[in-house]
Amino acid sequence: MSVHLSAVVPVFDERESLPGFHQELVGALKTVGRPFEIVYVDDGSTDGSSDLLRGFADDLPGVVRVVILRRNFGKSGALAAGFALARGRRLVTLDADGQDVPAEVPKLLQAADVGGYDLVGGWRQRRDDRLFKRLSSRLYNHAIRWLTGLPLHDCNTGFKLLSAEVAHELPLYGEFHRFVPVLADDLGFRVGEVPVRHRARSAGRSKYLSVLRFPKTLLDLLTVLFLTRFADRPLYLFGAIGAALSATGFAILAYLSVLRLVFDQGIGQRPLLQLGVLALLVGVQLIGTGFLGDVLRHSNARERQPYRIRQVIDPGSDAGAVGQELAAQPQRPVR
């Protein structure tokens, strides 16, 4: 039986939050009235989260599947693994910390149906986060709108609904999960957003935050801008910069040549000579880099997966239930 909706949930040390979140998620997906599944991706948890997830899969065979990664690969890697194994025609992503409200899933589905969107993001209203996190997120979203022209208020939300086609075409690695709407828009998919509720964590604190998050995100933002504007022809970017530097260097050297040949002035000790030579050489190197990028772009090198799977737990792989029977059954208590 085909799956209509797959919920993909990355998990990293969320043992305290998981029981309540899981019960709430199953209840919300039952209201959709269509076959569904839940794909939990354990991203190298060390607090026993995987034991809870195994229990969820045993309780709901054919509905809950668990992917256990070999180590912590980051949120992008966890999402990529979940997307690869999800069977639904549509996928919804949520964080396991309880801040995303599962009851808002039908709102995302309705927005996608009415607006004809391939991806719908949840625009978090009245965010229940620390002041620094709210301010940095607001600054980030303003930067995204200014740099990409994509009119979204909450590009960084982890609460998204996307078609299977979008999920399978997205390049996810590094911190690219923060730029999913930008990447989808660049691929020609229709992207929208809808206001959703947001709340404080049910327990603990975020495990995906680190001191390296902001510089890594900035570098990945530059990468995304390059990929969305110049990935097809890197020579357009490097060639333009290289040509400008080469022209500048050539003009400087031409000026110095006139001084030496026409006015018989010494130029060997002038810093301008070194600057001209440097600009010319760097320009030529950048043009060469552009050509090399074009060659690599058209090569058929095998892409490296941003994750490695240790185990897939799917007790109901032969059951064929896929959430259909839950509509008529009371929800079993969470272990």
N, C-alpha and C positions, 0 to 999 in steps of 0.2 A: 504494500500500500504506500502510495506516495506521501511524502511529508509536506505539509503546507508551510510550517514555520519552524525554524530551528533557533533556539536561544543559545548563543555562544557566550560562555562566562569564563573569563580568565580568573584563576585563583592563585594567590600567593600569600600563604600564611594568614588565612581568614577563618580559622577554626571557630572562633567565638561568634562570628557573624553568620556562618553558613547555615545552621539549622533554621533560624527564623527566615533568612532570605530564601532558602530552598522551598520552604512551605508556602511562602507568599508567592513565589514565582510560579509554582505548579498551579496554585489556585487562580492566578491571573491568566495563565495560558489556557486553562480549562474554559474560561469565559469566551475565548475566541471562537470556540465551536468547530475548529478544524484540526486535522491531525497535526501533532507537534512533537518535537523532541527537545531535549536539553543536552547540550554538549559542554561539560565542564572540562577546562584545561588546567591541570595542576602544574603551575610554572615553577617547579622546584621547591615546593613548600617543605618546611622542616618542623612544623608545629603539629603534625598529625592531621592536617586537612585532607590528605589523600584517604585516610581511613574513613572519615565521614563521607567522602564522595563515593567510595566503594559501597557504603551502606545505602546511599541514595540509589545507586544503580541496581543493587539487589532488591530494593523495595519496589522499584518501578522498571522492571526489565522491558526492553523494547522502547522505552521512553527516555531514560537517562543513560547517557554514555559518558565515560570518563577517559580523558587522554592525560597520561602522566608523562611529562617531559623529563629528559635525563638530568637537567639542571635548570637554573633560572636563566631563561633566554630573554626576559623582558616582555613587556605587554605586546609589542608588535609581533614577536615570535609566537607568543601564546595565541593571539588572534589568528595569525596565519595558519597555525596548526588546527585550530577549531574550524576555520573556514574550509580547509582542505577536507575535513572529515564530515562536515555538515551535509545533510541530505535535503534540506528544505528548499522550496522555491524562493522563500524569503528568509532572511536571517536578522535577528535582533541581538544586539550586544549590550550587555549590562555589566556593571562592576558588582562583585560579590560582597562589598562592604555595606550594602543596604542603603546607600545614598540615592541610587536610582530606584524609582518606585515602580515595581512590576505592573501595578494596576494601570499604568499609563501606556502599556503596550498597545491596547486597542486604539488609543488616540493616534499613535504613529501609523498603524495600519490604515486607519480612516484617512489620514492626511495623504498617505501614498496613493490610495485609491482615488480620492477626489482630485488631487493635484497631478496625478500621473507621474509621480516622482519615482526615480530609481533608488534614491537614498533620502531618508528623512532623519534629521538630527533632532534630538530633544533639547530645546532651548531652556536651560534650567532657570526657573524663576525663584527669586528670593533665596539665593544659594546659602545654605547653612554651612559655611566654611569659615576658616580663619581669615582675618582682614587681609593679610599678606597674600594669601592664595587667591582671594577675590580680586585684589588689585592687579596682581600679575596676570591673571586670566583675562581681565578686561584689557590690559595693555596688549597682551598677545593677540586677542581677537581684533582690536583696532589695527594692529600691524598687518594681520592677515588680510583684512578688508582693503587696506591701503595698497598692499603689495600685489594682491591677486585680483582685486575687483570683485570678489565673491561676496555678495551681500548677506552674510550670515552673522548672527549675533553671538553664537556659541559654537565655534568650529571645533573646539577641544573636547566637547562632550563625549563621554564614553557610552552614552545611551543613544543608539542609532538603529534604524531599520534600513536594510539594504537588500536588493535583489541578489540572487545567487550569481547572476552574471557580473555584477559589480564586485562581489566578494572574491570571485575567482580571477578577476583581472587586476586587482589592486596589488602593487608591489609593497609588501610590508616588511620592513626591517628597521633597525635603529630605533628612532623615535617617530617613525612615519605614521603610527596610529593616530598621532595628533593632527595629521594633515589629510585624513581620509576624504573629507568633502572636497578639498582642493584637488586631490588626485583623481577623484571620481569625475569632477567637473571637467578636468583636463582631458579625460578619456571620452567625453561627450555625453555623459549620463546627466539626467535631470536631478538637481539637488535642491532640497528644501528643508525647512525646519518648522517645528510646532512647539509652542510653550508647554513645558511639563513641570510637575512638582519636583522639588528637591528637598532633601532632609539631611540631618547630621548622621554620621556613622553610627551604626547600632552598637559597635564595640571596637576597641582598639584604635589604631591609627594606620594611615596609609603605609603600605610596605613598598610601593613603587616609587616613592619619593627618595631623592638622594641629592647630595651637593653637586653632583655632576649633571643633574637633570637640565638645568637652564643653559649651560654652554653647549651641551649635546643637542638640545632642542634648537638653539640658534644655528648651529652648524647644519642640522638636518633641514631647517627652514631654507637656508641658502641652497642646499642640494635640491629641495623640492622646486624652488624657483628656477633653478637651472634645468631640471628634468621637464618641467611643464612648459618651458619656453625654448629651450635649445637642445633637448635630448635627441631630436631627429637629425639635427645638423649642428654638432658642436663647433664646426668651423665658423658658423655665423658669429658666435660669441668670441672665441679665441682669435679668429681671423680678424675681426673688427678691431679688437684691442691691439693685436699684434701689428696690424697695418698702421694704426694710429701711432704706436711707438716707433715703428720703423720709419714712418714719414717724418716724425719729429727728429729722430736721430740723423736721418739723411739731410734734413734742412740745417741742423746744427753743423754737420760736417761740411756741407756745401758753403755755409757762411764762413767757417774757419778756413776753408780752401781759398776763398776769395781774399781773405785777409793775408794769407801766406803768399799766394801767387801774384796778386794784384798790388797789394800794399806792402809786401815784403815784411810783414810783422811775424814775430815768433809766436807759435801756438803750442809748442811742446809742453810748456808748463801750465797751460790754462786748464782749469777744472772742466771747462766747457767741452774740451776734447774728450775727456773720459766719459762725460755725460752722454755725448753724442754716440760714441762707440757702444756704450752700455745699452742705450735705448735701441739702437739698431739691432744689436745681438739678441736682446730680450724679445723684441718684436718678431724677429725671424723664428725664435724658439716657440713663441706662442702660436704662430701660424702653423709650425710643424706639429704642435700639440693638437691643434684643431683638426689637422689631417689625420693624426693618429686616432683621435676620438671618433671621426667618421668611419675609419676602418673598423674599430672595435664595435661601433654601433651596428654595423652590418655583418659582423661575425656571428657565428652560431654557437658561441661559448655556452656551456651548460650553466644555468643559474644555480647558485647555492641556496639551499633552503635555510631560512633563519631560525631553525629549530631542529631538534632531534627527539624522537619519540621513544620512550622506554617501554610503554605498555598502553594498550587500548582496552578498557574494561567495558564490555558490552554483553551483559548476561542474557539479554533478550534478542540477540542477533537473529535467531530463528523464530522468534515469537510473532513478528509481523504486527505487533500491536500499534506501535508508533503513536501513542497518545489517544487513539480513537476511543478506546474503552473507558478512558477516564471520565468522559462526559456523563457516564451513567453510574460511576462508582464514587463513594466517598473517599476523600484523600486519606491515605495511610499516615499514621504519625511518623514524624521524623525521628530517626535514631539519635 
